[in-house]
Amino acid sequence: MLLVIDLGNINLKLGLYEGPKLVSHWRLASDPARMPDEYGLQILNLLQLGGFAINQIEGVILSCVVPVIGERIAQTCQTYLNHNPLWVSSDLNLGIKVLYDDPHSVGADRLADAAAVWKLYGGPACIIDFGTATTFNALTARGEYLGGAIMAGVGLSLDALVRRAAKLPPVELKAPPSPIGINTIQSIQSGLIYGFVGAVEGMITRYRAELGPQTKVIASGGLVNVIASQTQAIQTIAPFLTMDGLRIIWELNH
């Protein structure tokens, strides 16, 4: 089995693959205060509760955008799983060509998403990941990663709004009955949800102008359903896109 680890700014996502099949997955908090032993105990407990043994794991691949925590996770894998993780970077065989000005500066999660889309859906494609940041990534019909756009994510925008505006309350991230909010909570929800929908639709239009009218739109990330439920512009929801990309990159390099 292959253990894939997607380390983001807020969440640490783990997936266990048997061949191409995702047999189990878990989500932990990305905590810079947590030590390798703490991560190790958590991962071992998750494996045990899932009915998996350490000796079933044949390899580990790591996508990391938080280097300090990534080093601790790597140490955890060495100590508790007896594997040095393969770190995702543009130096690996990704199955795509990275045309970014500095390929090494592309986030590992963005590379994994692009590798998965090319293998599973083909190009051209606009790849959207709704995480801490909302990222847009452009993939050509020839499998070339061109780059993309980065904007604050829905949750991050809400946190900033509530923190900086004293009279605005925290709200649930869901679409209100109408874009015209009749109270403060609905007004915030409208601005966040419908505002992001408008931004997403506008970006997709611009990407299709660059990549061609046949551009596929594939979206992933923790808040994908919140936005996708309010627009027809997103064609495919792929909740485990980054994990699938990590599996594909592992296979390309072994």
Backbone torsions as a table, in degrees:
resi	resn	phi	psi	omega
1	MET	NA	153.2	179.3
2	LEU	-112.6	129.9	174.3
3	LEU	-98.7	121.3	176.6
4	VAL	-107.1	139.0	-177.4
5	ILE	-128.8	121.8	177.8
6	ASP	-112.7	103.3	-176.1
7	LEU	-97.8	109.8	178.9
8	GLY	-107.9	-174.6	-177.5
9	ASN	-68.6	-30.5	-176.5
10	ILE	-114.8	-39.3	-174.3
11	ASN	-118.5	147.4	171.3
12	LEU	-112.1	109.7	-176.3
13	LYS	-106.5	134.3	-179.2
14	LEU	-124.0	141.6	176.4
15	GLY	-137.3	144.8	179.6
16	LEU	-116.7	120.8	-177.3
17	TYR	-110.2	138.9	168.0
18	GLU	-115.7	101.3	-169.0
19	GLY	64.6	-135.3	180.0
20	PRO	-83.6	-1.0	-173.7
21	LYS	-95.4	127.2	173.5
22	LEU	-80.4	109.4	-173.7
23	VAL	-93.4	-21.7	176.7
24	SER	-163.3	154.8	178.5
25	HIS	-151.6	153.1	-176.6
26	TRP	-143.1	161.8	179.0
27	ARG	-135.5	127.5	176.2
28	LEU	-122.1	169.8	175.3
29	ALA	-83.1	140.2	172.1
30	SER	-83.7	104.4	-173.0
31	ASP	-120.7	111.2	-178.8
32	PRO	-66.8	-14.7	178.7
33	ALA	-84.6	-12.3	-175.7
34	ARG	-81.4	137.3	-178.1
35	MET	-90.7	161.4	-179.9
36	PRO	-53.5	-38.8	179.8
37	ASP	-63.3	-36.5	179.4
38	GLU	-67.3	-44.5	175.7
39	TYR	-61.6	-39.9	-179.0
40	GLY	-61.1	-45.3	179.6
41	LEU	-63.7	-39.0	178.7
42	GLN	-63.6	-46.9	-177.7
43	ILE	-65.7	-41.9	178.2
44	LEU	-61.9	-40.6	179.2
45	ASN	-64.5	-41.2	179.4
46	LEU	-63.6	-43.2	179.1
47	LEU	-63.2	-44.0	-178.8
48	GLN	-64.2	-44.8	179.3
49	LEU	-63.7	-29.3	178.3
50	GLY	-82.7	-5.0	179.2
51	GLY	83.2	24.3	-178.7
52	PHE	-110.6	146.9	178.3
53	ALA	-105.3	152.0	-179.4
54	ILE	-58.9	-39.4	-176.3
55	ASN	-70.7	-5.4	174.2
56	GLN	-80.6	-18.5	-178.5
57	ILE	-82.9	119.8	-176.5
58	GLU	-101.2	-10.0	179.3
59	GLY	-174.6	161.2	179.9
60	VAL	-135.8	135.5	174.9
61	ILE	-126.0	140.1	-171.2
62	LEU	-126.8	125.4	168.5
63	SER	-104.4	123.9	-171.7
64	CYS	-137.2	130.8	173.0
65	VAL	-118.2	7.1	176.7
66	VAL	-128.7	87.5	-171.1
67	PRO	-54.9	-38.8	-177.6
68	VAL	-61.0	-46.2	178.6
69	ILE	-71.3	-35.0	180.0
70	GLY	-58.0	-40.2	178.1
71	GLU	-62.9	-36.7	179.6
72	ARG	-71.1	-38.8	177.3
73	ILE	-64.9	-40.0	178.0
74	ALA	-61.3	-41.9	177.8
75	GLN	-64.5	-38.7	177.0
76	THR	-59.4	-45.8	-178.9
77	CYS	-62.7	-40.0	179.8
78	GLN	-66.2	-43.6	-173.8
79	THR	-77.3	-43.0	-170.4
80	TYR	-102.7	-23.2	-177.3
81	LEU	-114.6	-6.1	178.5
82	ASN	62.6	33.4	177.9
83	HIS	-138.7	137.4	167.9
84	ASN	-86.0	122.3	-177.0
85	PRO	-70.4	148.2	171.7
86	LEU	-84.0	118.0	-179.3
87	TRP	-84.2	129.6	179.3
88	VAL	-75.4	130.2	174.3
89	SER	-156.1	171.9	179.7
90	SER	-69.5	-9.0	178.0
91	ASP	-75.4	-18.0	-179.6
92	LEU	-81.8	166.0	169.5
93	ASN	-76.5	111.3	-177.0
94	LEU	-103.3	-6.2	-175.7
95	GLY	81.1	-3.7	178.7
96	ILE	-132.1	164.3	175.9
97	LYS	-103.7	127.0	-177.7
98	VAL	-95.7	116.6	-176.5
99	LEU	-104.2	10.0	176.1
100	TYR	-57.4	148.7	179.3
101	ASP	-52.5	-47.6	175.0
102	ASP	-122.0	95.5	-176.8
103	PRO	-54.9	-30.7	-177.5
104	HIS	-71.2	-14.6	-178.4
105	SER	-91.3	-3.2	177.4
106	VAL	-75.8	131.8	179.1
107	GLY	-58.0	140.4	-178.0
108	ALA	-60.9	-34.4	178.8
109	ASP	-67.0	-35.3	177.8
110	ARG	-67.5	-38.2	177.3
111	LEU	-65.7	-41.8	179.8
112	ALA	-64.8	-41.5	177.4
113	ASP	-59.8	-45.7	-178.1
114	ALA	-65.6	-40.1	178.3
115	ALA	-62.6	-40.0	179.9
116	ALA	-67.6	-44.7	-178.4
117	VAL	-63.3	-42.5	-179.5
118	TRP	-62.2	-43.0	-178.3
119	LYS	-72.5	-40.4	-171.4
120	LEU	-94.5	-27.4	-174.0
121	TYR	-127.3	-24.4	-176.9
122	GLY	81.0	179.7	-178.7
123	GLY	-124.2	172.7	2.0
124	PRO	-74.9	154.9	-176.6
125	ALA	-149.5	145.8	167.6
126	CYS	-105.9	117.8	-175.2
127	ILE	-108.1	123.2	-177.6
128	ILE	-117.9	131.8	178.1
129	ASP	-123.9	115.3	-178.6
130	PHE	-93.1	88.6	178.6
131	GLY	-122.0	-146.5	174.6
132	THR	-55.0	-45.4	167.2
133	ALA	-105.5	151.7	170.2
134	THR	-97.0	119.7	-178.1
135	THR	-113.4	143.6	173.8
136	PHE	-116.8	133.6	-178.2
137	ASN	-131.2	138.2	-175.7
138	ALA	-107.0	126.7	179.0
139	LEU	-124.9	126.9	-176.2
140	THR	-83.0	173.2	177.8
141	ALA	-67.4	-15.7	179.0
142	ARG	-98.2	7.8	179.4
143	GLY	76.9	34.1	178.5
144	GLU	-104.9	126.5	174.5
145	TYR	-85.2	115.2	-175.1
146	LEU	-90.0	-33.1	-173.1
147	GLY	137.8	-151.8	-179.4
148	GLY	174.2	-144.2	-177.8
149	ALA	-142.8	151.4	179.1
150	ILE	-130.5	127.9	174.8
151	MET	-134.7	161.1	178.6
152	ALA	-59.7	140.5	179.8
153	GLY	-74.0	169.7	-178.1
154	VAL	-61.2	-49.4	-179.0
155	GLY	-63.7	-41.2	179.3
156	LEU	-64.2	-40.2	178.0
157	SER	-62.9	-41.8	178.2
158	LEU	-64.0	-44.6	179.6
159	ASP	-59.4	-44.5	-179.3
160	ALA	-65.6	-40.3	-179.3
161	LEU	-63.4	-47.3	-178.6
162	VAL	-68.0	-37.9	-177.6
163	ARG	-69.9	-36.3	-175.3
164	ARG	-92.7	-13.8	-179.9
165	ALA	-116.0	107.6	-168.9
166	ALA	-61.7	-31.6	-174.5
167	LYS	-92.7	-0.2	-177.9
168	LEU	-94.7	126.5	-177.8
169	PRO	-85.7	158.5	170.2
170	PRO	-64.1	146.4	-179.3
171	VAL	-134.6	162.0	173.8
172	GLU	-76.3	136.9	-179.8
173	LEU	-80.3	87.5	176.1
174	LYS	-149.8	158.5	-178.7
175	ALA	-72.6	134.8	175.4
176	PRO	-77.2	170.6	-178.7
177	PRO	-60.4	-28.8	-176.7
178	SER	-146.4	152.2	174.5
179	PRO	-65.2	-15.8	176.7
180	ILE	-96.3	97.8	-177.3
181	GLY	-70.8	138.4	-178.9
182	ILE	-102.2	4.3	172.1
183	ASN	-152.1	175.4	-174.1
184	THR	-63.5	-41.9	-179.0
185	ILE	-62.4	-48.6	179.2
186	GLN	-63.7	-34.8	179.6
187	SER	-64.9	-42.0	177.0
188	ILE	-65.3	-45.1	179.3
189	GLN	-59.9	-42.0	179.4
190	SER	-62.9	-46.8	-179.7
191	GLY	-61.1	-41.2	-178.6
192	LEU	-72.0	-55.6	-172.3
193	ILE	-71.9	-56.8	-177.5
194	TYR	-70.3	-29.7	174.8
195	GLY	-63.8	-43.8	178.5
196	PHE	-68.8	-37.2	176.8
197	VAL	-59.4	-45.0	178.6
198	GLY	-61.8	-40.4	178.5
199	ALA	-65.1	-42.7	-179.9
200	VAL	-63.8	-47.0	179.4
201	GLU	-62.3	-39.3	178.1
202	GLY	-65.1	-41.2	179.2
203	MET	-67.1	-39.5	178.6
204	ILE	-61.5	-41.7	177.1
205	THR	-59.3	-44.0	-179.8
206	ARG	-67.3	-38.2	179.1
207	TYR	-67.7	-38.3	177.7
208	ARG	-66.6	-32.3	176.2
209	ALA	-65.1	-30.9	-179.9
210	GLU	-86.5	-41.6	-171.0
211	LEU	-98.3	-19.0	-179.5
212	GLY	119.1	155.5	-175.5
213	PRO	-66.8	-18.6	-179.8
214	GLN	-87.4	9.1	-177.9
215	THR	-59.9	125.9	176.5
216	LYS	-78.9	152.2	177.6
217	VAL	-122.7	112.2	-178.6
218	ILE	-119.0	131.2	-175.9
219	ALA	-127.7	149.6	-179.9
220	SER	-146.3	-176.1	176.4
221	GLY	106.7	162.5	-172.7
222	GLY	-62.7	-27.7	-177.3
223	LEU	-109.1	18.3	-175.2
224	VAL	-61.5	-40.1	-176.1
225	ASN	-67.8	-31.9	179.2
226	VAL	-60.8	-43.6	-178.2
227	ILE	-82.6	-44.5	-175.9
228	ALA	-61.9	-28.1	-179.7
229	SER	-69.2	-11.9	-175.8
230	GLN	-112.3	9.6	-179.2
231	THR	-150.5	148.6	175.1
232	GLN	-93.3	-2.1	-174.1
233	ALA	-72.8	-26.8	178.2
234	ILE	-85.6	117.4	-174.5
235	GLN	-84.8	-39.2	-173.8
236	THR	-133.4	129.2	172.4
237	ILE	-101.3	123.1	-178.0
238	ALA	-123.7	87.1	-171.7
239	PRO	-63.0	-24.7	-177.8
240	PHE	-113.6	33.0	-174.0
241	LEU	-60.2	-46.8	-178.1
242	THR	-64.7	-42.3	177.8
243	MET	-62.3	-42.8	177.6
244	ASP	-61.7	-38.7	177.5
245	GLY	-63.0	-39.6	178.0
246	LEU	-63.4	-42.7	177.5
247	ARG	-60.7	-44.6	-178.4
248	ILE	-64.2	-42.3	178.5
249	ILE	-63.9	-39.6	177.0
250	TRP	-59.2	-47.1	-178.9
251	GLU	-63.1	-35.1	179.7
252	LEU	-70.4	-20.6	-175.6
253	ASN	-111.5	13.8	176.7
254	HIS	-137.5	NA	NA
